[in-house]
């Protein structure tokens, strides 16, 4: 066998495959951007040959994390309007800030900042929805991340789309420009919510997605007020409203899904739609606690998301895994609910499935894309490490990530970014924030 392009060895492998195999003293061989083989080291034998050999030093190698709900340019708004209810936060602060400060240059630098933050904390794939998404796509491509990127659609004037009657034209143009352009970026359409998009807009957006086999994204059942509004106006829950319109299927991703009753959960499961769970923003905005345990019990695919940095305020999925697991235990008064392995799946294999990428990423298996991360476990908070999965969820932090690879390309090595100049990016974002009176 010819040598691998890259070999990770002397590692604990968390494969995140169907049986969640854990391999001690394992190795992963990468060839042509894909995982070519994995295995356990032979006793006292040399590792397989490779052009580049990376010694994990006993650390954990696992699939890269998959963030199922982001608004990448909103790193520009980090800390802008904390500790406010969602309606006041959105109407009085975020929407005005977007009108004043969101333009192609700010979107580019803020997306580069988000990309750096994700790489540094082990995220290799993200699912985004925002405006000027073509600029977002260029920045994400520069960073080297994998992504599902959606042009935002809302029936109000928005950045780059001052006439809301043209919102779907903008989305259609973005999808046309990026469909098939690169293997690592897939276009999508993101409708802001069923309350801010008309039924006509929702139907046309879903039709656009269906025409090209794309993911349709939407905020849904996020707040108590939203749920009450739909029941009073339409006599239906937001989920039932979307279902009656024919918008729920296997290519629909529902962001948040907090205010769901048993009928809603049954609909989501029956239609094979997926849910992006965002525990940090749900808690920070006091939106409520999503019924994740009930969704999982019903067979719904649930992926983990960070939401935007204006409502989180970071993109560290390690903390999100920890929070998601513990929050369900508290709500259900059951310490066995949402165990560590389930939380990891929500950030890897199940997140990939929610985005329709599970045949490509989400687990360490031969033939899949070489999107993987190395966690340095030589730290006090990871010592001793009895159960690797438990350590990842309940003890590891994004700052423990040592190496990141996407499609066989190293984006982070020895904790140093390989594709981005982080000092310049932070300077530019700080300059943009200081130059806006709103920010």
C-alpha positions in Angstrom: 0.0 0.0 0.0 1.4 3.5 -0.9 1.9 5.8 2.1 -1.0 7.9 3.3 -1.0 11.6 2.7 -1.4 12.2 6.5 -1.5 9.8 9.4 -2.8 10.6 12.9 -1.4 8.0 15.3 -1.0 7.3 19.0 -4.6 8.5 19.6 -7.8 7.5 21.3 -10.3 7.3 18.4 -13.9 8.3 19.1 -15.3 7.1 15.8 -19.0 8.2 16.4 -20.0 5.4 14.0 -23.2 3.5 14.5 -21.8 1.4 17.3 -19.8 4.3 18.7 -16.5 2.3 18.6 -13.7 3.7 20.7 -10.2 2.6 19.7 -7.3 2.9 22.1 -3.9 3.6 20.5 -5.6 4.0 17.2 -4.6 5.6 13.9 -6.3 7.3 11.0 -4.9 7.4 7.5 -5.9 10.2 5.2 -5.6 10.0 1.4 -6.9 12.4 -1.2 -9.0 14.4 1.3 -10.8 11.3 2.7 -10.4 8.9 5.5 -8.7 5.9 3.8 -8.4 3.6 6.8 -8.5 3.5 10.6 -7.0 0.9 12.9 -5.4 0.0 16.2 -1.6 0.1 16.5 0.1 -3.2 16.5 2.0 -4.0 19.8 5.4 -2.5 19.6 5.0 -2.1 15.8 5.7 1.1 13.8 2.8 3.2 12.6 1.7 2.9 8.9 3.7 4.9 6.4 2.6 8.5 5.6 4.1 11.6 4.0 3.0 13.6 7.1 2.8 11.9 10.5 1.0 13.6 13.4 1.6 12.1 16.8 -1.6 12.6 18.9 0.4 11.9 22.1 -2.5 10.0 23.6 -5.1 12.6 22.8 -8.5 12.1 21.3 -9.1 12.1 17.6 -12.8 12.4 16.6 -15.0 13.8 13.8 -15.0 17.6 13.5 -18.0 19.2 15.2 -21.0 20.3 13.1 -22.8 23.5 14.1 -26.3 23.3 12.8 -27.4 26.9 13.4 -25.3 30.0 13.0 -25.5 33.6 11.9 -21.8 34.1 11.2 -21.6 37.8 10.6 -23.3 38.5 13.9 -19.9 38.2 15.7 -19.9 41.9 15.0 -22.7 42.2 17.5 -21.1 40.2 20.3 -22.2 41.7 23.6 -24.2 44.5 21.9 -27.5 44.1 23.8 -27.3 41.5 26.5 -29.9 40.5 29.1 -33.0 41.6 27.2 -36.2 39.7 26.1 -36.1 38.4 22.5 -38.6 40.9 21.1 -36.9 44.0 22.6 -33.4 42.6 21.7 -34.4 42.0 18.1 -36.6 45.0 17.4 -34.9 47.7 19.4 -31.2 46.7 19.0 -30.4 44.0 16.4 -32.6 45.1 13.5 -31.3 48.8 13.9 -27.7 47.5 14.1 -28.1 45.5 11.0 -29.4 48.4 9.1 -26.6 50.6 10.2 -23.6 48.3 10.3 -24.1 45.3 8.0 -22.6 45.7 4.5 -20.2 43.6 2.4 -17.0 44.7 4.2 -18.4 44.1 7.7 -19.9 40.8 6.7 -16.6 39.6 5.3 -14.5 40.4 8.4 -17.1 39.3 10.9 -17.5 36.0 9.0 -13.7 35.5 9.0 -13.8 36.1 12.8 -16.5 33.5 13.2 -14.6 31.1 11.1 -11.5 31.5 13.1 -13.5 31.0 16.3 -15.0 27.8 15.0 -11.7 26.4 13.8 -10.0 27.1 17.1 -12.7 25.3 19.0 -13.0 22.3 16.8 -16.0 23.0 14.5 -15.4 21.9 10.9 -18.9 22.3 9.4 -21.5 25.0 10.0 -25.0 25.7 8.8 -25.5 29.5 8.4 -28.4 31.8 7.5 -27.8 35.5 7.0 -27.7 38.4 4.5 -25.0 39.1 1.9 -24.5 35.3 2.0 -22.3 35.4 -1.1 -19.8 37.4 0.9 -20.2 34.9 3.7 -19.5 32.0 1.3 -16.3 33.6 0.0 -15.0 34.2 3.6 -15.9 30.6 4.7 -14.2 29.3 1.6 -11.1 31.3 2.4 -11.1 29.8 5.9 -11.4 26.3 4.5 -14.5 25.2 6.5 -17.3 23.0 5.2 -20.7 24.7 5.3 -24.3 24.8 4.3 -24.9 28.5 3.7 -28.3 30.1 3.3 -29.4 33.5 2.0 -31.7 35.0 4.6 -35.3 35.8 3.6 -37.6 38.1 5.5 -40.6 40.2 4.4 -39.0 43.4 5.6 -36.2 45.6 4.2 -33.0 43.8 5.0 -29.2 44.3 4.5 -28.5 43.9 0.8 -32.3 43.5 0.0 -33.9 46.9 0.6 -37.0 45.9 -1.3 -38.5 42.8 0.4 -40.3 42.0 -2.9 -36.9 40.9 -4.2 -35.9 38.7 -1.3 -36.5 35.4 -3.2 -34.7 36.8 -6.3 -31.7 37.4 -4.1 -31.9 33.9 -2.6 -32.3 32.3 -6.1 -29.3 34.2 -7.4 -27.2 33.0 -4.4 -28.2 29.4 -4.8 -27.5 29.5 -8.6 -24.0 31.1 -8.0 -22.9 28.5 -5.4 -24.7 25.3 -6.4 -21.9 22.8 -7.4 -19.3 25.5 -7.2 -17.2 23.8 -4.6 -17.5 20.5 -2.7 -17.2 22.1 0.7 -20.0 24.7 0.4 -23.7 23.9 -0.3 -26.2 26.7 -0.8 -29.5 26.9 1.1 -32.4 29.2 1.9 -33.2 30.5 5.3 -36.6 32.0 6.1 -36.4 34.0 9.2 -39.6 32.7 10.8 -43.3 32.0 10.0 -44.2 35.2 11.7 -41.9 37.4 9.6 -42.4 35.7 6.3 -45.8 35.5 4.5 -47.2 32.2 3.5 -46.5 33.0 -0.1 -42.8 33.7 0.7 -42.5 30.5 2.7 -44.0 28.4 -0.1 -41.8 30.0 -2.8 -38.7 29.6 -0.7 -39.4 25.9 -0.1 -40.2 25.4 -3.8 -36.8 26.9 -4.6 -35.1 24.5 -2.2 -37.0 21.5 -3.6 -36.1 22.4 -7.2 -32.5 22.0 -6.4 -32.5 19.5 -3.5 -31.4 22.1 -1.0 -32.0 22.4 2.8 -34.8 24.7 3.8 -34.1 26.4 7.2 -36.5 28.4 9.4 -36.7 29.6 13.1 -39.8 27.8 14.5 -41.5 27.5 17.8 -38.7 29.6 19.4 -40.8 31.6 22.0 -44.0 31.3 24.0 -45.2 34.5 22.4 -44.8 33.0 18.9 -46.7 29.9 19.8 -49.5 31.9 21.4 -49.7 34.2 18.4 -50.2 31.3 15.9 -52.8 29.6 18.1 -54.8 32.8 18.4 -54.6 33.9 14.8 -54.5 30.5 12.9 -55.8 28.1 15.5 -52.6 26.1 15.0 -49.2 25.7 16.5 -46.3 27.1 14.4 -45.3 23.5 13.6 -48.8 22.6 12.5 -49.0 25.8 10.4 -45.8 24.8 8.6 -47.0 21.3 8.1 -50.4 22.3 6.7 -48.5 24.4 4.2 -46.5 21.4 3.2 -43.2 22.8 4.5 -42.1 19.9 6.7 -40.0 17.1 5.1 -36.6 15.5 5.3 -35.0 18.6 3.9 -36.4 21.0 6.5 -34.3 22.2 9.4 -36.3 23.8 12.3 -34.1 26.1 14.4 -34.8 26.1 18.2 -38.1 24.1 18.4 -38.6 25.1 22.0 -42.4 25.4 22.4 -43.5 22.0 21.1 -46.3 19.8 22.3 -46.7 16.1 21.7 -48.6 16.6 18.5 -45.9 18.9 17.1 -43.2 16.3 18.0 -45.2 13.6 16.3 -45.6 15.8 13.1 -41.8 16.5 13.0 -41.0 12.8 13.4 -43.5 11.7 10.9 -42.3 14.2 8.3 -38.7 13.4 9.0 -37.8 17.0 9.5 -34.8 17.9 11.8 -34.4 20.2 14.7 -31.4 22.4 15.6 -31.1 22.7 19.4 -29.5 25.9 20.6 -29.4 25.6 24.4 -27.2 28.7 25.1 -29.2 31.2 23.2 -32.5 29.7 24.4 -31.3 30.2 28.0 -29.8 33.6 27.5 -32.9 35.0 25.8 -35.2 33.1 28.3 -36.9 31.5 25.3 -37.5 28.3 27.3 -36.1 24.7 27.3 -36.5 22.6 24.2 -38.0 19.1 24.8 -34.9 17.4 23.4 -35.4 14.2 25.3 -38.9 13.8 24.0 -37.7 14.7 20.4 -35.0 12.0 20.6 -37.4 9.4 22.0 -39.7 10.1 19.1 -36.9 9.5 16.7 -36.4 13.1 15.6 -32.9 14.0 14.3 -31.6 16.7 16.6 -28.4 18.5 15.9 -26.6 21.0 18.1 -26.2 24.7 17.2 -24.6 27.8 18.7 -26.9 30.5 17.2 -25.3 33.8 16.5 -22.8 35.5 18.7 -25.3 38.3 19.5 -27.4 35.9 21.5 -24.9 33.3 22.8 -22.1 34.9 22.8 -19.6 32.3 21.6 -19.4 29.5 19.2 -17.8 26.8 21.4 -19.7 23.6 20.8 -17.9 21.8 23.6 -19.7 24.0 26.1 -22.9 23.6 24.1 -22.6 19.8 24.4 -22.1 20.1 28.2 -25.0 22.4 28.6 -27.4 20.4 26.4 -26.7 17.3 28.4 -27.0 18.8 31.8 -30.0 21.0 31.0 -32.1 18.0 30.0 -31.1 16.1 33.1 -32.3 19.0 35.2 -35.6 19.5 33.4 -36.4 15.8 33.4 -35.1 15.2 36.9 -33.3 12.2 35.5 -29.5 11.9 35.4 -29.6 9.2 32.7 -31.3 11.5 30.1 -29.1 12.6 27.2 -25.9 10.8 28.1 -22.5 12.0 26.9 -22.5 9.8 23.8 -25.8 11.2 22.7 -24.6 14.8 23.2 -21.5 14.0 21.0 -23.7 12.5 18.3 -25.8 15.7 18.4 -22.6 17.6 17.5 -21.3 15.1 15.0 -23.2 12.3 13.3 -26.7 13.5 14.0 -25.8 17.1 13.2 -24.4 15.9 9.9 -27.7 13.9 9.3 -29.7 17.1 10.0 -27.9 18.9 7.2 -28.1 15.9 4.8 -24.3 15.4 5.0 -24.2 12.2 7.0 -22.8 10.2 4.0 -19.9 12.6 3.8 -19.0 13.6 7.4 -19.9 13.1 11.1 -18.0 9.9 11.9 -14.5 8.4 11.4 -15.1 5.8 8.8 -13.2 4.9 5.6 -14.6 6.7 2.6 -15.8 9.7 4.5 -14.3 13.2 4.2 -11.3 13.7 6.4 -12.9 16.3 8.6 -11.5 15.6 12.0 -10.0 17.1 15.2 -7.4 16.3 17.7 -8.0 17.2 21.4 -5.0 17.5 23.6 -5.9 15.7 26.7 -2.7 16.6 28.6 -4.4 19.0 30.9 -5.4 19.0 34.6 -9.1 19.2 33.9 -8.8 16.1 31.7 -6.8 14.1 34.2 -7.5 11.2 34.9 -9.6 10.3 31.8 -11.6 7.2 32.5 -14.2 7.6 29.8 -13.2 9.5 26.7 -16.8 10.4 25.7 -17.5 11.7 29.2 -14.4 13.7 29.1 -15.3 15.4 25.8 -18.7 16.5 27.0 -18.2 17.3 30.7 -14.6 18.4 30.9 -13.1 19.4 27.5 -13.2 22.9 26.2 -12.8 24.4 22.8 -9.3 25.6 23.8 -8.2 22.0 24.2 -8.4 21.5 20.4 -4.9 21.1 19.0 -5.4 20.2 15.4 -8.2 20.6 12.9 -8.5 19.1 9.4 -11.2 19.6 6.7 -11.2 17.5 3.5 -7.6 16.5 4.3 -6.4 20.1 4.7 -5.0 21.3 8.0 -6.7 24.4 9.2 -5.2 24.3 12.7 -1.9 22.7 13.7 -0.3 23.0 17.1 -3.1 25.4 18.0 -2.0 27.8 15.2 -4.4 28.8 12.4 -3.1 27.8 9.0 -5.5 29.7 6.7 -6.4 32.9 8.6 -4.5 35.9 10.0 -6.3 36.2 13.3 -4.6 39.3 14.5 -5.6 41.2 11.4 -9.1 39.9 11.6 -9.6 41.0 15.1 -8.2 44.5 14.3 -10.6 44.9 11.4 -13.6 43.8 13.4 -12.7 46.1 16.3 -12.3 48.9 13.8 -15.7 48.3 12.3 -17.3 48.1 15.7 -15.6 51.3 16.9 -16.6 53.1 13.6 -20.3 52.6 14.1 -22.3 54.8 16.5 -24.9 52.0 16.8 -22.3 49.5 18.0 
